Amino acid sequence: MNADAQKRAAAARAVELVRPGMRVGLGTGSTARHFVEQIGERVRAGFKIIAVPTSEATRADAKRCGIELTTLDQTPELDLTVDGADEIGPDLCLIKGGGGALLWEKIVATASAHMVVIADRSKIVTTLGRFPVPIEVVPFGLTATEHAITKAISTVQQPGPLTLRRGKDGHPFVTDGGHWILDAALDRVDEPAALAHALSDVPGVVEHGLFIGLAHTAIIGGPGGVEIVESRGISS
């Protein structure tokens, strides 16, 4: 199977975890989109769920698929969230945010009793960090925030370049929450929990793409089929 077929296979296995009446968080990105489309097929056949999207893009996909939507204000506790990841490391520590939805994704994941991450085999790594760590920041005082982020990273490990993410128009990429994203090229993250805490302490940082202790299950599509990996319960 190619990567897209692996994603579809992982999404199909995740659909099997959804029960009628569940409150479901819908992730963002190419892999999560397969899940939205497949659960949408069941909904159009009469399957009943309510869902919270993690981005405006996912909201549009879910509405197109006929999925009934709610909000965390109306439904503050969810049964299950299914989302993708940019990297999946040991103990199901994740890097997320390549699609720019990390803040909403983390809020929804935290509100869920169970988070399932779905991915193709290429997303599995022995050490996080080849994919840059997205850091969502407020635009005000960007240079000062960049300096503070670099200092925070240096308390844990060797810092790397910070790049302001830009859209196709060349302007700063703006998240659904109205923030900007700095991508930290670190090469490797040996202590993801320590780095997560250091980044969270920086004024101006809204959220970061290190998801520690949030994913309970990973469903991985590979050339030989689907593999399920369970978290050992690492604490954040």
C-alpha positions as CSV (number, residue, x, y, z in Angstrom):
1,M,0.0,0.0,0.0
2,N,1.2,3.5,-0.7
3,A,1.1,6.2,2.1
4,D,-2.5,7.3,1.2
5,A,-3.8,3.8,1.3
6,Q,-2.1,3.2,4.6
7,K,-3.9,6.4,6.0
8,R,-7.2,5.1,4.7
9,A,-6.7,1.7,6.3
10,A,-5.8,3.3,9.6
11,A,-8.9,5.6,9.4
12,A,-11.1,2.6,8.6
13,R,-10.0,0.8,11.7
14,A,-10.6,3.9,13.8
15,V,-14.2,4.1,12.5
16,E,-14.8,0.7,14.1
17,L,-14.2,2.3,17.5
18,V,-17.1,4.7,17.2
19,R,-20.3,3.7,18.7
20,P,-23.8,5.2,18.1
21,G,-24.4,8.3,20.2
22,M,-20.8,9.1,20.8
23,R,-19.4,12.6,21.2
24,V,-16.4,12.6,18.8
25,G,-13.6,15.0,18.2
26,L,-12.6,15.3,14.5
27,G,-9.0,15.9,13.8
28,T,-7.4,18.0,11.1
29,G,-5.1,17.0,8.2
30,S,-4.9,14.5,5.4
31,T,-5.2,11.4,7.5
32,A,-8.0,12.8,9.7
33,R,-9.9,13.8,6.6
34,H,-10.1,10.1,5.6
35,F,-11.7,9.4,9.0
36,V,-14.2,12.2,8.6
37,E,-15.2,11.0,5.1
38,Q,-15.5,7.4,6.3
39,I,-17.5,8.2,9.4
40,G,-19.6,10.5,7.2
41,E,-20.5,7.5,5.0
42,R,-21.9,5.7,8.1
43,V,-23.8,8.9,9.2
44,R,-25.5,9.1,5.8
45,A,-26.6,5.5,6.3
46,G,-28.3,6.4,9.6
47,F,-25.5,6.2,12.1
48,K,-25.9,8.9,14.9
49,I,-23.0,10.8,16.5
50,I,-22.3,14.4,17.3
51,A,-18.8,15.9,16.7
52,V,-16.5,18.7,17.4
53,P,-14.2,19.8,14.6
54,T,-10.6,20.9,15.4
55,S,-10.4,23.4,12.6
56,E,-12.5,25.4,10.2
57,A,-11.3,23.1,7.4
58,T,-12.5,20.1,9.3
59,R,-15.8,21.8,10.1
60,A,-16.4,22.3,6.3
61,D,-15.5,18.7,5.6
62,A,-17.8,17.4,8.3
63,K,-20.7,19.6,7.2
64,R,-20.2,18.3,3.6
65,C,-20.3,14.8,4.9
66,G,-23.6,15.4,6.8
67,I,-22.1,14.9,10.3
68,E,-24.0,16.7,13.1
69,L,-21.7,19.2,14.8
70,T,-21.5,20.7,18.2
71,T,-19.1,22.8,20.2
72,L,-17.1,22.3,23.4
73,D,-19.3,25.0,25.0
74,Q,-22.4,22.9,24.3
75,T,-20.6,19.5,24.8
76,P,-17.6,20.0,27.0
77,E,-16.8,16.3,27.5
78,L,-16.1,14.0,24.5
79,D,-15.9,10.3,24.4
80,L,-13.3,10.0,21.6
81,T,-11.1,12.1,19.4
82,V,-9.5,10.7,16.3
83,D,-6.6,12.8,14.8
84,G,-3.4,12.5,12.8
85,A,0.1,13.4,13.7
86,D,3.3,14.6,12.1
87,E,5.5,12.3,14.2
88,I,4.7,9.5,16.7
89,G,7.5,8.8,19.1
90,P,7.9,6.5,22.1
91,D,5.0,6.3,24.6
92,L,2.9,7.9,21.9
93,C,4.4,11.3,22.4
94,L,3.5,13.3,19.3
95,I,4.5,16.3,17.2
96,K,1.4,17.9,15.7
97,G,0.5,21.2,14.1
98,G,1.9,20.8,10.6
99,G,-1.6,21.8,9.4
100,G,-1.7,24.8,11.8
101,A,-4.5,23.5,14.1
102,L,-2.5,22.5,17.1
103,L,-4.3,24.7,19.6
104,W,-7.8,23.6,18.8
105,E,-6.5,20.0,18.4
106,K,-5.0,20.0,21.9
107,I,-8.1,21.6,23.5
108,V,-10.3,18.9,21.9
109,A,-7.9,16.1,22.8
110,T,-7.8,17.2,26.4
111,A,-11.6,17.3,26.6
112,S,-11.8,13.7,25.4
113,A,-11.9,10.5,27.4
114,H,-9.8,8.7,24.7
115,M,-7.6,10.1,21.9
116,V,-6.7,7.8,19.0
117,V,-4.0,8.9,16.6
118,I,-4.1,7.5,13.1
119,A,-1.1,7.6,10.7
120,D,0.8,5.8,8.0
121,R,4.0,4.0,8.9
122,S,6.3,6.9,7.9
123,K,5.1,8.9,10.9
124,I,6.7,6.5,13.4
125,V,10.0,7.6,14.8
126,T,12.4,6.5,17.5
127,T,13.1,10.0,18.6
128,L,10.9,13.1,17.9
129,G,12.3,16.1,16.2
130,R,13.0,15.6,12.5
131,F,9.7,17.4,12.0
132,P,10.0,20.9,13.3
133,V,8.0,21.6,16.5
134,P,5.2,24.1,15.8
135,I,4.9,26.9,18.4
136,E,1.7,29.0,18.2
137,V,2.4,32.6,19.3
138,V,0.6,35.9,19.5
139,P,1.9,38.4,16.9
140,F,2.6,41.1,19.5
141,G,6.2,41.3,20.5
142,L,7.2,38.5,18.1
143,T,11.0,39.2,18.3
144,A,11.0,39.2,22.1
145,T,9.0,36.0,22.1
146,E,11.5,34.4,19.7
147,H,14.4,35.3,22.0
148,A,12.5,33.9,25.0
149,I,11.7,30.7,23.2
150,T,15.3,30.1,22.2
151,K,16.4,30.7,25.9
152,A,13.7,28.3,27.1
153,I,14.7,25.6,24.6
154,S,18.4,26.0,25.6
155,T,17.5,25.0,29.2
156,V,16.6,21.6,27.9
157,Q,18.6,21.0,24.8
158,Q,20.5,22.6,21.9
159,P,18.1,25.2,20.3
160,G,17.7,25.5,16.5
161,P,16.4,28.0,14.0
162,L,12.9,29.4,14.5
163,T,11.1,30.1,11.2
164,L,7.9,32.2,11.0
165,R,5.4,30.1,9.0
166,R,4.1,31.8,6.0
167,G,1.1,31.2,3.7
168,K,1.1,30.9,0.0
169,D,0.7,34.6,-0.3
170,G,4.0,35.2,1.6
171,H,2.2,36.7,4.6
172,P,2.4,35.1,8.0
173,F,0.2,32.0,8.3
174,V,-2.7,32.9,10.6
175,T,-4.3,30.1,12.7
176,D,-8.0,29.8,13.2
177,G,-7.5,31.4,16.5
178,G,-5.8,34.4,15.0
179,H,-2.2,33.6,16.0
180,W,1.1,33.0,14.1
181,I,3.3,29.9,14.1
182,L,7.0,29.6,14.7
183,D,8.5,26.3,13.5
184,A,11.5,25.2,15.6
185,A,14.0,23.0,13.7
186,L,15.6,21.0,16.5
187,D,16.6,17.8,14.6
188,R,15.8,15.7,17.8
189,V,13.8,16.1,21.0
190,D,15.3,13.7,23.6
191,E,13.1,15.1,26.5
192,P,9.8,16.0,25.0
193,A,8.0,16.5,28.4
194,A,10.7,18.8,29.7
195,L,10.7,20.8,26.4
196,A,6.9,21.0,26.5
197,H,7.0,22.5,30.0
198,A,9.7,25.0,29.0
199,L,7.8,26.2,26.0
200,S,4.5,26.5,27.9
201,D,6.2,28.9,30.4
202,V,7.1,31.5,27.8
203,P,4.8,34.6,27.7
204,G,3.6,35.0,24.2
205,V,3.4,31.3,23.5
206,V,-0.2,30.2,23.1
207,E,0.5,26.5,22.6
208,H,3.0,24.1,21.1
209,G,2.8,21.0,19.0
210,L,4.2,18.6,21.6
211,F,1.4,16.3,22.7
212,I,2.5,14.5,25.8
213,G,0.3,11.9,27.5
214,L,-2.7,12.8,25.4
215,A,-2.8,9.9,22.9
216,H,-4.0,6.6,24.3
217,T,-4.0,4.5,21.1
218,A,-2.2,4.7,17.8
219,I,-3.5,3.0,14.7
220,I,-0.8,2.7,12.1
221,G,-1.3,1.7,8.5
222,G,1.6,-0.1,7.0
223,P,2.5,-2.1,3.9
224,G,1.5,-5.3,5.7
225,G,-1.7,-4.0,7.3
226,V,-2.8,-2.1,10.4
227,E,-1.0,-2.2,13.7
228,I,-2.4,-0.9,17.0
229,V,-0.1,0.5,19.6
230,E,-1.3,1.4,23.2
231,S,0.2,4.1,25.4
232,R,2.0,3.0,28.5
233,G,0.4,6.0,30.3
234,I,3.3,8.5,30.4
235,S,2.5,11.5,32.5
236,S,2.8,15.0,31.1
